[in-house]
């Protein structure tokens, strides 16, 4: 009986840790938008005058959100999945791909076509309007592609480490 309850307690630690790490990553990305970007850069992020224009992150702030987003959402997804590296790497690949697709969608050669297709398929729905504006008004940056890929790989590496330590701990018991 004691053994089964200790397994139940252990079962929540990994997801909680991954969710906490994901929240920390998103917080850093949010801080970039609050401190380094102009208030209109992200419509869902409120402007805070005391932080605005501080350029806290310098050049790193240009790509940090593109790194933090796939890393954080990979950790959130892995927290919701059963422990296993195939699913974790799949989550990392998925979120890296989503971020790359959104960045590629801002490329001048594709933005108007993607926006027209999105508007035609989703209509004038509020979220569709935000996405259309994101593609049309966003700036394509190849460094954001690299940052998103590195964020997904960092998520996979972190999940690989947690899986490795979990397996080693299990072997020692």
Helices and strands as residue ranges (DSSP letters): H 2-35, G 39-41, G 58-62, H 64-80, H 85-104, H 111-122, H 126-137, H 142-172
